[in-house]
């Protein structure tokens, strides 16, 4: 198995060239928008950089425990979209527990909630959103461990994994057929009692003191200190997979995409360009600002009951690219903490995107379409895989249905 994944190592240096390349943000009178916050680059640059640094930055890692027990010990070369998925979900959890205004500083104490959030993403099999859990859950989406993912596939993986995470009690809704259905979202977010809350801890489960530790592939498992929601509304991560063109982004969608970054509910965009996947967090002028997962770092040692060194989970750079270079296959992300927040987002979408554009990026409808199958709020999937489904040969590494997932070789 080691030989199968050895081919990835020789591309690592090639990939890191991109993450080390950085230009200063344009000196412009135009505002910079970062996940719903507006900045003047000439007078608020330190505040802007502090905001970017405060986002959770998940990158390739190496030397973690083998995925599935016998799989790869690094995701370098194939896990970029999975890491972007971790970042968009991490942003939703930070907004849920700490608020959009929270800022990370390199020195000093961190809130307990911050450590619990970070623990959810550590590179170990028992963290709910680890590379291990995401890669193995992806098998149910038709992806062998070691294959690249598109934005829609990683969104489906996050939707399933969130069902096992009772501490955050996050509802992940993935839009179908470019259509957001208000009735379905409210039905999912207003579930008074989740089916998973009825289960009780078993002797086979494990937990950590600081984080949400889960085992979707060996459930049932406990979620210690799970917090009952203060209201009937569960915090919502709304993901809208789109294809905004055929081989390149259709310019007619560019302004609407920019408007998404201005919304206070903005949680970023999953996407990339023909070789690479990025997590986009904002823009200035015609430049998209992103966090780049293509930087291979050693896995962080973590032990139950101890705090991890989090310096490598925050990026000190602000890379950017031309919006016209964006691959047309993307997934928009929005976070709505309350029902009022969601209603406000619906109004913004109607006013700023749907009514002002001749060609809509997506549709927003009140009722579930009659020609669709009935909507059933998701419950824990019956996971059968043991995580042993790995790629059979390295030739499969370079087959993908989405252009930006393919590396030049």
N, C-alpha and C positions, 0 to 999 in steps of 0.2 A: 504493500500500500504506500510505503514511503516513496518508492520509485515513481509511482503514478503522480505524486504531487511534487516531485523534485523539479519537474519542468517549470513550475511556477516561479521558483527562486530566481531563475535567470532573467525574468521580466521585472523583478523588484526594483532594480536600479533604474530601468527605463521609466517605470511608473513614478518613482520618487522625483525624477527630473521635473515633472509637472507640479508637484506640491512645493518644490523649492523655488519655483519661478513666481515672482511677485512684482507687480508694478504698483506704484502709488495710485490711490484713487484719483480720478481726474480732479483738477482744481477748477471747480465749476460753481456757478451761482445757482445751479439747480439743487433742490433738496435731495438728501439721501434718505431713502425709506428702508428701515430694517424692521420687519415683522410688526408693522403697524405703528412704528415710531418714526418721527420725522427729525432729521438733523441738518444743520447748516455745516458743511464740511470745513468752512473757513473759521467758524467761531466755536464749533462744538465737536472738534475732532476727537478730543480725549473722551468725551461722553460717548461718541460713536464707537470708538475702539473698545471702551469698557463694555458696551452692549454686546459687541461681537464676541469678546472674550468670555462673556458670561453664558454663552450658549454651550451646551454639552457637545463635545467634539469626539466622535467615535471614528477610529481609523483602523486600518489593517493592524492585526497583532500577530505575533509569532510566539512559539514556545508555550502555548496553553495546552491543557489536557486534550487528548485526541477526541474529536467529535465522534460520538457513538462508541467510544472505547477503542476503536481501531482505525478511525478516520484521520483526516489532516490535523496537524497541530498549528496551522497558520491559515488565514484566509487571504493572504496576499495573492493578488491576481484574479480572484473570483468573488470576493465578498464586498465589493464597493457599494452595491445597491443595498445589501443587507445593512451595512453601516449607515447609509443614508436613512434607511428606515428606522434604525435606532435613534438617529438624531431628531427626526420629526416627532417620534413618539416621546423622546426625552424632553423636547420643548413643550409638548402638551402636559407632561407631568410636572415640569417646573412651573408652568403657568397655573396648574391646578393647586399645587401645594405651597408655592412660594410667591406667586404673582408675577405678572409680566415685568414689573418694576424692579424685581430682585436683581442684584448685581454680585458677581463673584469677585473676590479679591484674593490674591495669591497668598497673603498672610492672614492669620487670624482664624477664629473658630467658624465653622460652618453650621448652619441649622441642621438639626437632627433629620428633618425631612429631606434635606439635600443628600445626606449620606444614604438614606434609604432608597432614594431615587437612583443614585449612582450604582448602588448594589444590585439593582434590577438588571443592569447591563454588563456586569463584570463577566469576563471570559471564563466562565465555569458552568458546568452542566446544570447546576441547581438555581442559577439566576433566571428569572422569568423571561427576560428578553435578551439573553446571551446569544452569541453567534451559534452556540451549540443548539439551543432551543429553536432558533429561527431556521437554521439549516435543516434540522430534522423535521420541523413542521412543514417545511417546503416540499418534503417528499410527497405529502398529501396533495400538493398543488402540481405534481408532475415534475418536480425538479430534483434531480439527484444531488446529493451533497457534493459540492465542488462545481456546480453549474452557476452561471450568471442568472440574475433575476431582472425582470422588467419592473417598472413602477407598480403596475397592477398586481403582479404576483406578490411583491413584498407587502403591499397593502393588505392582501388577503391573509398573509401569514400573521401580520400584526393583529388583524381582526380576530383570528382564532386564538392567538396567544393571550390576548386581553381577557378572554373568557376565564382564564385560570388565575387571573390576578385580582384577588379580592381586596387587597389593601387599597389599590388605586380606584377600583370600581369604575373603570373607564369604559365608556361605550365607544366602540370603533365602528363607524358606518362607512362602507365603501360603496360609492354610487355605481349604478349599473346603467349601461347604454347612455352615457352622458346625461343622465337624469337624476336629480336630487328630489326625493319624495318627502315632503314635509311630514305627512301623516305617518310614514314608516319610521322616520327619525324620532318623532315624539313618542311613538309606541315603544321603540327600543330604549329610549332614555327615561321613560316614565315607569319602567318596570318596578313595582313596589318591592318585590323580593326576587332576587336572582336565584335560579335553581341551585347554583353552586353554593349559596349560603346555607342550604339545608344540609349539606354534607358535614360530617364531623371529622376532626383530625384522626388519622390512623397511625399505627406504629411504624408504617413504612415511610412516612413523610419526614422531611428534614426542614429546618428553618435556620435563619441567621438572626442575630440580634438586631442588626441595623436595617436590613433590607427586605424586599419582597422576594422570598425564595420559593421557587415553584418547580414542579416536575410534571409538565404536561404529558410526558411519555411514560409516566409510572404513577398515574393518579389512582385513588384519591390522595391528596396531600393537604397539610394544614397551611393556613395563612395566618400567622400569629398577629394578634392585635389589629385584626381587620376592623376598619372604622365603618360604622353604619352611616349611611348618608343622612345629612341633616334635612334633606328635602327629598321629594320623590324623583327629582331630576338627577340623572347620573351625568357627570362631565363627559362631553362629547368631543371625540376627534373625528372630524369629517374629512374623508379622503375622496377626491374626485379624479379618477384616471381619465386622461384625455389624449387624443391624438390631434394636434393642431396643424395638420398638414400631411403631405405624403412623404417626401424625402427631406424636407426642411420646414421650418415653422412658417406658416402663412402670415405675412405682415399684418393682415387684418386683425389678428388676435393679439398683437403685441401690446396695444394700449390697455386692453382688458386684463392681460396678465399683470401689467404694472399696477392696475387698480387693486388687484388681489393683495399685493404687498402693503398697500395703504390701510387696509382694513384692520381694526384692532383685534379681530379674531384670527389674523394671519398666523399660520403655523409653518409657513415655508412651502417649498415646492421640491418634489423629487424629480430628477431629470438628469440631463447631461448633454454631452456632445458625442460625435461619432465614436470616440474611443473610451470615454470615461463617464462615470456616474457621479453627480454632485448633489449636495443639499443646498438649494438656493434660499437665501434669507432676506434678500432685498435687491435694490437697484439704485443707480444714479445715472440719469440720462439714458443712454442706450447700453449701459453696462450692467450685467447681473452680478451681484455679490454672492459668494457661496462659501461653504465649508467643504474642504477637500479630504475625502477619506483615504487618498492614495499616499499614505505615509506609514510605512511599516514600523511599528514600535513593539518592544517586548511586552508580553502580557504582564499585567500588574499583579504582583503577589497579593493574595487576600486570604485571610483566615477569619473564621467565624468569631465575632466579638471584637474585631479590631477595625480601625478606620484605614482606608486605603490612601495612598499618596495620589492626589487627584490632579497634580500639575499637568500631566500629559493628556488630560481630558478637556483642556481649554486651549483654543487656538490663539496665537498672538498675531496672526496675519489676516489680511482682508483681500484674498484673491478675487479677481473678477474677469468676466469675459463678455464679448459682444452678444447681445440678445439674439441677433440674427444667426449666431452659430449654434443656438440651442436645438437639440434634436426634438422633433415634433411630439414624441411620446413622453408625457409628463404625468405627474399626479399632484394636484393642488391639495394643500392641507389647511384646515381651519380648526381652531379650538373654541368651543363654547362651554363655559363653565356652568351657565344657568340657562333656563328656558328663555329668560328675557334676553340674554346674550345671543341665543340662537335666533329669536324673533328679530333682533336688531340686524343680525347678519343677513337674514332673508330680505329685509327692507333695503339694505345696502346693495345686495346683489340685483334686486329689481331696479333700483334707481341708477346705479353706476355701471352696470354691465349689461343687463338684459334690455333695458329701454333705450340705451344709447348706442347699441351696436346692431348693424344690419345682419351680421353673421355671428350667432351666439356660440360661445365656447361650450355651454351646457344649458340644460333646461332645469328650471325650478318649478315643480308642480305641487299643488295642494294635496291631491288624492292619489292613492295607489292606482296605476293604470289598470284598467279592467282586463286587458289582454295579457297581463303578466300573471305568473303564478302568485297565489296568496303570500303575503309577507308574514313570516314567522320570526319573531325576535330570536337571534342566535343563542344557542346553548353550547356547553362544552362538547367538542367533537369527540367521536369515538376513535381515538388515535390508536392505530394498530402497529405502526412502524416501530422498529427497534433502533432506527437510525443507521441500519447497516447498508442502505441502498446508496452506494457511492458510484461515482463515474467509473465506467468499465475501461475506458482508455482516454488518454490525453487528447485524442482527436475531438472528443465531445466538448472539450473546453472552449473550442473556437466555433461552435455552432450556436446561433442565437437568432431569435425572431425579432430582436430589437437592436438596431444598429449601434447605439451608443454603448451597448454591453460588450461589443467585440473589440478585443485588443489587436492592434496591428502586430503581426509577427513576421 
